[in-house]
Amino acid sequence: MDAAWRQLTEYLISRTDVVEQARRAMPDSLSALPRRSAAGRFVHQNSAFAWFLFVCGMITGIADIAFAQYSNIDLDLPQHGVSNRAALTGRIEARSKKTVAELEGPGCIRHISVTLSRNDNDNRNVIIRIFFDDEKVPYVEAPLGDFFGVMHGKAWYPVNTALLSVQAKSGYNCYFPMPFAKSARVEFEVGERPQSVFCQVDWHRYPDQPLPEKRRFCARWRREFPTQRYGEDFFMLDADGPGQLVGFVYGVRLIDNTDRWSHGGADNIYIDGDGQQPAYLRGIGGEDAFGASYGGATHVPGTHLNAEMPYYVHVDVGDARPAQTLVGYRWFLNDAIHFRRSIHMRFGCMSNDICSTVYWYQEKPVRPFFRLPDFAHLVPVERQSDLELPRGSHDLPLPEGGQWWVSAAGDAGALNAALTTPLELARPFDAQGWTNRAAMHGFLDFGHVHHPERRGAGVFHEGAASARCVLHALQDGTARFQLAWDDRLVLRVNDGQPLDLGHHNNFGKQELNVSLKKGKNVVVVTLSNTRNFNHGGWAFALRATAADGSVLIPRTE
């Protein structure tokens, strides 16, 4: 209740125009009550209490408006929905699947409520899958508790937001609108133990009304155990546009005692690197992603409207200091994140047990990027175990976006050297000391290769490095290069003069025409890195388009 009042109060504070209008209207409302009536005498004699009642009424009157404004995800739905509910209770046997709701479209799921037992790890013994429009691949696939924001197999902890709500003792609720044109089917798969389930799905059907909305709701879970220390960031999402990122829930179980979980970094979101308007969003520290501060070692759990860490405990694991187990969530609603072509998302990390559920909408059929492991690998285990889930063990291939060679990291002098040193094409390329990296929808992040092994928040390498690729052109001509970066970038193509494309304080793009020859064309991008305005982010995006409109894919040879 406190959280609900706090959220409404935050809304009222943000809507000073509404509050001011109510204040001005209040005297007239009071004077309208007859003084001879009991209510009139009470109000006029107790103006403070009257003001309290008036504010309560005002809150009640605009609560629905506030919620609707907050939870609007800008979906194009029919205006007249007929309310329906599918409800199912009962026992699902071990190692079996059961459809708990089957809906005929056009329609939109508005609310799903599930109750399981009150035992830890039972919500990792059930997988939820949601299918739309007769597609064979589920748009939603996650352990049941993790889908509702309850991670690490815990039975419950309080979550109070417009999209997810968790109450004692295992009351799971979600309010993501899930439109569908033909059909929707909600399926539960139970693992090694039978499970009693109470489930209801509230939805709108739209009789005799077309569904113009093309986007479908998606949610995917991923776990990695252990993640890499000072290495690859934790991978969370790779999806095709057009679409909208709604938010994510992120869980950490501390395994590594070398450095704080939060010192690995925060959210890194790569948007439309292969599109017209590339964008790169980089967070600061782990707890900052969830609206907290100084939360890398201690934090008081809570639940707020857009971001928080609702679960944060210290566990005695036998070390000198207890280890944190925590969960945070972040919704991108007021600061909506749209993508036209693609989105890729990671979270900086140390060597821990990490899981995440990401929620988004997209028009195209969902493309899985992670294969759920068997049920034995879903339950948290001791720090050293044969049930580890290392990076790559269950990850699925991503769309092919090309390959680059990445050089060793140098100091600022490497940028000046690139400006004064044309490429030597007559000498064979020596890849010793270079690292092969796959592009992420046009993006390349030097930080994925060069992560300084230093303690502290927001540690990054300050200096410069180069990336080298080959573009294959079908004929001599001019290609259109679109480059996006921050800091200072130098471009070298074949034996031409190095081009200083200048310095960007923020991630911004520049387009230019570049002459290419038929066959192989060597391209080298040298990028400096300072703290700048993106906290040491060190990424660029390149899209090269030939005269015939085809996109040239970077290759290592």
N, C-alpha and C positions, 0 to 999 in steps of 0.2 A: 504493500500500500504506500509506503514511504517513497518508493521509486516512482510509482505512478504519479503521486502528487508532485514530486520533484520534476518529472518530465513535463507535466502540465504547467508548472510554474515557469520552467525554462521557456516554454512556448509563449506564455503571457508576457514574460519579460521581453522576448524578441518582438512581440506584437504590441508595442507601446501605443499604436494608433487605436487598437481595439480597447485597450484599458482606458485610454483618455476619453474615448467616446462614452464608455460605460460610466466613468466618474462624473462626466457632465450630465448624463441622463439620470443619475441616481436621485438628486433632489426632487425632480419632477415625479419620479416613480413613487417617492415617499409621500409627496404632497397629494398624490392621487388617492391615497388611502383615506377613507373617512375617519376623522378624529374620534367620532362617537363609537365606531366599531371597536371591538376588543383588539383586533389586529392593528387597527390604526393607532389606538392608545399605546399599545406595546411598542410599536415601531417608533413612534414619535418620542416616547420616553426612553428608548434604548437605542439611540442612533448607532452606537458602535456595533451592537449585535445585529442591527438591521444591515449595516454595511457588510458584516460577515456573511449574512444570509444572501445578500445581493451578489457578493463575489462568488459564493458557492453556486448560486443559480447561473451566474455568467459562465463559470467554469463548466458547469454541466451543459450549458447551451452550446458552447463552442468546442467542447471536447471532441465531438465527432468531426468537426471541421479541422481541428488541429491534427487529429489522427489521419484523416483522409489526405491532408496536405503533406504530412510527413511520409506516409507509406505509398504515395503515388509513384509508380515506376513507369508512367507514361505509356501504358498499353492501350491499343486501339480496340476497345471491346464494345459490343452492342450495349445499348442503354438499358434495355429491359430484360433483366435476368430473372428467371424463376428459381426460387430457392429449393434445393434438394439436399438430402443427407443419405449417405450410405454408412451403415453401422454393422460391425461384426465383433462378436466376442467368442472366445473359445480357445481350445488347445491346438497348437500346431506341433505335429510330431517331429522328432529329431530327423535331420537329414532329409527334409522335405520342403516344398515350396507351396505357398497358398496365395491365391488372389483374394485380397481383402476389399477391393472396390473395382468395379468395372462400369465405366460411364460412357454414355453415348453422346456424341457431340452434335452440333457445336456447343461448347461449354467452357467453364473455367473453374478449377478447384480454388476455393478461397481459404480453406482451413483444414488442417489434418491434425487430429488429436490421437495420441497413442499412449497407452499405459502398459507397462510390463511388470515384472516382479520388482521387489525392492532390493535385490541382491546386486552387488558389484559384478561386473563383467557379463551380466545377462544381456545388456544392450549391445555387446559385441558378439553375441551368439545369434543375432538376427541381422540380416541384410535387407534394406529397403531398396526396391527398384520401382521406378515409375516410367511407364511407356506411354507415348503419345502417338496418335494417328497411325496406328498399326505398324509403327517402326519396330524392327527386330532388336535394335540396340537401345537399351534404356537411357533415357535422358537424365535420370537420377539413379545413382548407385553408390551406396555408402553403408557402413555399419549403422544400425538404427539410431543408437545414441548419438553418434558423431553427426549425423544429419541434423539432429535437433540441437546441436551445440554442446552435447554432453560427451566429453572425451575421456580417454584413458580407462574406459570401462567403468567409470564411477556411475553409481545408480542415479544420482541427481545432484545438482546444486542450483541455486536460484539464477534464472536468466529472465530479464524483464525488458524486452524490446518490442517494437512494433512488428517484427518479422519472426522472432523466435521467443517463446515463453516456456519456462520450465518451472514447475511447482512440485512441492512435496507430494508423494515421495518418489514418484516416477511419472509425473504428469507432463508429457511432452506435447508441445503445440507449435505449429508453424502456420504462418499467414502469408506466404508467398503466393501471389496470384499465378495460376498455372493454366493458361488458355490451351484449348485443343479444338481442332476442327472436326475430326471424325470420332476419335475415341480417346479414352484415358484408362489406364489399368495400373493399379497399385498392387505390388506383389511383395510378400515377405518370404525370405528363405531362412530357415532355422538350421543351426549347426548341430553340434554333438549332443545337445540336451533339448528335450521338448520344452515348449514355451507357451505359457498362457498369455493371450493378447486381447486387449480391449482397444478397438480402433473405430473412429468415425471420421468420415470425410464430408465436409460441407462444400457444396458446389452450386454454381449457377448454370442452368441450361438456357439456351437462347432459341426457343422455337420460332421457326419461320424468320430467322434473322441470320444473315451471313456473318462470319467471323473475319473481319478484315485484318486482324493482327497476325503477322507471319512469324513472330518470334515465339520460341518455346523456352520454358524454364529448364535450367540445367543445374545439376549439382554433382560434384565428384569429390571423392575422398582419396587421400594418398598418405602413405606412411613410409618412413625411412628410418632404419635403426641398424647401426648408428649412422648419423650424418657425418660429414667431413669437417674436421677442424682446419681452419685457414685454407679451405679448398672450395669445392663447389657449393654454391648456395642451395638451400632446400627448394626443390622444384614443386610448384603448386598448381599451375594451370597453363595450358596451351590450347587456344580455341580460335575458331574461324569466325570472321564477321560477316555481315554487320550484327552487332550485339551490344550488350550493356553489362558491365561488371557490377553486381549488387553488393557483394561483400564476402567475408570469409571468417572462419573460426580456426584457431591455430593452437595446437597443444604441444607443450614441451615437457619431457620428463628428463631431468638432468642426469646425465651419465658421466660427462667429462668434468673433472675437477680442475682443469687447467685454467679456464677463464669463464667469466659469466656468460650465461646464455645470451644475454642482451648485447654483448660486445661483438657478436657475429654480424650484426647489422639488422636491417628491418626489411620492409617490403620494397621490392624493385619490380616495377610494372613497365613493360615494353609494349607500346601501342603503335600499330600501323607502320612498322618499319618498312613494309613493302607497299605502303599506301601513299596518299597525297600529303598527309599531315602527320608525320611521325612525332611521337611524344614519349618521353622517358620520365617516370615518376620514381624518385628515390627517397626512401625514408632515412631516419637518423639512427636511433637505437631501438632495440627490440620492444621495450615497453612504450616508446613514443607512438608506435603504430596503433596502440590501443588507448591512446589519450592519457596515459599515465606518465609519471616522471619519477626518476630515481627508484625505478621498480625492478632493477636487475638483480637485487639480492633480497629485498623485502617489499611486500605490498599487502595492503588490506583489500581483500577481494570485495567486489561490489558489482552492480549492474546498472549501466547508464544507457541513454537513448541510442547513441551512435557507436560508442566504443567503450570497452572496459575489459578487465580481467576478472571474471566472476569466480574463478577457482585459482587459489594460490596457497599451497601448503608446503611445509618443510618436512622432509622425510629422513629419518635416521637410516643411513645406508652403511654405517660403519666407518665413515671418514671423519676427519676432525670436525668438519662442518656438515650440517644437514643439507640435503639436496632438494631443490625446488621441483615441484610438479605443478604446472600452471596451464591455464587456458585463457586465451584472449579472443575477442571478436571485434570486427570493424565493418560498419556498413557505409557504402558510398551512395547516399541518397541525396542529401543536400549538395554534395560535391560529386555529382554523377560522373561515371567513367564510361564513355561510349567508345566503341571501336568500329571502324568500317571494314577493315581487311583482316586484322589479326590481333591477338593479345597473348602475351607470354608473361608469366608472373613467377617470381622467386622470393625467398625470404632468407636473409643472412643468418648464418648459424655457426655453432660450435659442434662438437661431436656428441650428440644427444639422441634421444628417442623422440622423433617429431612426427606429428600428423596434422593434417589440415582438411577442412571441407570448404570448397569454394562454390559460390552461388552466382549464376549469371544467366542471361538470356541471349539467344542467338537464333538467326533465321534458318541456317543450314542444319541438316541432321547432325546430331552430336557426334564428335569424333573422340573416342576414348584415348587417354594417354597413359593409363595405369590399369594393370590387370589385378583385380583383387586376389590376394593370396588365400590359402586355405584358412579355415577358422582357427587353427592352432596358432597362426601367425598374427591373428588380430588381437589377442589378449596380451596385455603388458607382461613382460617377463623380467627376470633378474638381469643385472647389467651385463654379465657374460653368459651367452646362451647360444645354442645351435639354432635358435629360432630367429636369428637376425634377418633383417630385410635391407641389405645394402643397396645403394643407388644402382639402378640398372637391372636389378633382379626381376622386377615386375613392371618396369617401365616399357611402354609400347613405342614403336618408331614414330617420330614426329615428321611433319612434311619436310621434304628435302628443300633446303634453302641455300645450299652452297657451302663451300669450305674456304677457310683462310689459314694462312700461316701467321702466327703471332710471335713477335720477337721478344727477346729478353727486355726487361724494364730498365730504362736508363734514366739519367738525370736530365735536367732541362736542356743540356747541351745537345741531346739527341735531336731535338726539334731544329736547332740551328744547323746541325749537320745535314739534316734532310733538306733544308732550304738551299744549301750550297753544293749538294752532291746529287747529280743526275744518276739515274739507274744505269748500271753496267750490264747491258743485255748480252754482250758477247761472251761473258763468263757464265758458265752453268751455275744455277742457283744452288747454294749449299744450305740445306735445311738444318744443319747442326746448330743447336741452340734455339731453334724455333719450335713452336708448339702448334699442332694442327687443331683447329677449332671449327665447329659447325656454326653457321650463321643462324640466328633466330628470327625468321621472317624479315631478313634484311639487317638485323641488329648484330653487332659484335661488341662484347663487353670485355675490355682488357682486365677488369677486376675479377673475372672468372678464372683468369690465368695467374694474375699477380695479386695475391692477398698477403700483405705483410704479416708475419708471425710476431705481432706485438700486442700486448695487453692494452685494453682501453676501448672506449666507445668511439665508433666511427673512424677506425684506423683505415688509412688508405695510402697507396703509394703516390708520392708527389714526384713528378718527373715527366717522362714521355716514353712512348713505345710505338712500334709500327706493326701494321697488318698488311700482308701481301697476298694477292690473288691473281688469277689469270682469267680474262674475259675472252670468250671465243666469238668473233664476229664473222658473219657469213660473207661480208664484202667490205671494201673500203668505204668509209663514210663518217658521219657525225652521229654520236650518241648523246642522249640527254642524261646527264648525271644529276641525281638528287641526293645531296648529302645533308645529314642532320647531326649535330654534335653540340657539346659545350666545351669551353676552353678554346685552345688554338689548334687549327688543323692545317697540315701541309699535304697536298695531293701531288703524286708523281705518276705519270702515265707514259710507259715506254721510254723513249729517250728524250722526251720533251722537257722543257724547263720546269722545275718544281713550282707549284702554285701555292702561295700563301693565301688561304681562304679566310684568314682572320680569326678573331676571337669572339665567342659568344658567352655572355654571362649566364644565360639560361639555355636550355636545349632548344636550338632553332635550326632551321633548314636554309639551304642555298642551292640553287639550280644553275647549271652551266653546261655549255656544249663542249664536248671533248671529241677530238679526232681519233678514230680507231682504224687500224689496218685490218685487212682480211686475215683471219687466223687468230693466233694468240696475241693478246695484249696484256702486258704486265701492269698492274695497278698496285701502288703502295700508298697507304694512308698512315700518316704519322700524327699522333694526337697527344697533346700535353695534358697534364692532370694537376689541378690545384683544388682546394676546397670549394672555391667558387660559390655559386648559389644552389648547387645540388649535392652538397656534402660529400665532395670527393668522388662523385660518379664519373666513370671513365668509359663511356660507350659512344658509339656512332652507328648510324644507319646509312646504307648505300643502296640506291636503286638505279640501275643503269638500263636505259631503254633505247633500243636500236631505232633506226629511221623507220623501219616497217612496223614499229609498235611492240615488238617482242622484247621481253625482259631478259637481259643477259645475266646468267647465274654465275657467281664467283666460283672458281675452281682452284685447286692447288696446283694443277698442271693443265 
